[in-house]
Amino acid sequence: MQFLNIINKFSRRFYFLTPHPYAIGNCSEEIYLGLIKAKEQNKRLFLIYLFDIPLIFRFNLTNKSIFLINSKHIYNPNKIIIIILRILLTLLYIPIRLSSLLLLKLFNVRLDESYSYPTIGRNDLFLPGAGINNFQHNLISSDKWNEKYQYKFDISIQSLSKQQVLELVYQLGIPPNAWFVCLHVRESGFRNDKGRREHRNSNINSYIPAINHITSNGGWVVRMGDNSMSKLPKLKNVIDYPHTSSKSELMDLVLIKLCYFFIGTQSGIYDVAVLFNKPILLLNMYSWTFGSPMHYKDRGIIKHVYSKIENRFLSINEIYNSDWSLQNINSIANQDYYFVDNTEQEILDAVREYYKIISEDSFEPSIIQQLAAKELKTHSRQIIITNRLAPNSIMSDQEEMIEKFRYGIQIEGSLGHICNTYLNKNWSCDTLNI
């Protein structure tokens, strides 16, 4: 599929992009970067996506409504044209995908991701230019990603007027003119991660005091997710949305677009909130080098990290200066550590702090927040320069290089901070040691 990337070299009007087809986070991230690329090149983003054939592709297409968003930087062609293009792309891709699956099954040969799904325009999102064969961090630092990540794109949803959007929310039970917060806490059900990637998940029940804080201040809380989520108890002004009849792919986007701010964990739907330029509070973060709060108004707190060798919890300062193995899930050394969720009180404190600063529109970081952000950036740069992010068996050298550029622009572009209260309590010594 790489040969199809040539269309972007000759197109003066459009930037063609086939976003990641089955992971909503990757898909949203790539659309967001595609908007940046289109704006930089004075073009319009042209999105093309496959038809959903799970029996052949071995995956289900992600939220299809995400491909139906509007922006002045997005080109929405005639429906017939887009259907024809989708048919052609799907027919072209089927034999490539089947061949890659056959090689993997018969000979345990893994091809790079261009054989897993179409990648038109995708690599160009991360690479600083043509002909790049190895990772060069200086190319990122000179590209002003801290400015690019602050672009604001006015995104609407196709076929829905503003009034129709408001009516959908009203039908969910939220009164007119009421403000609400979207809350997503990752669990194991959606990706069947039980016992596999538990460090990414958290317990929704530990969020209840924070939920009550929002509702006691006049807000509503809409819990996001899918129907595999554990059910919330009945709470005032709280809608357990995954377990309602209103749950739909389109409604997911409507709620995120209209929410006052978004509270989440480091999972795919977080990137949808980034795409819609919502203020974001990340809780129970398991990665700090990559995926930190992105925009200036964003905040977060990280999980506690217990060192089996040290027989204690590490301070944030120690965590920030730890080697890559701590965050690398593919590393044997990762077994020397384990993550512990943020406490109810920590989550409540973070929500209190964030609600206060967002209500007052006061986001100036404290001295310790500035210090921590500088320390994290410095160390993250060293990690990405000196370490291979994934074993050769998982990523080819080409894929590894692209991932390094992808994470590198996140590091340079991130302007958010760890919550001030959490930093003050855990910077030099983790409170769970006391």
Order of alpha helices (4+ residues) and beta strands (2+ residues): alpha-beta-alpha-beta-alpha-beta-alpha-alpha-alpha-alpha-beta-alpha-beta-alpha-beta-beta-alpha-beta-alpha-beta-beta-beta-beta-alpha-beta-alpha-alpha-alpha-beta-alpha
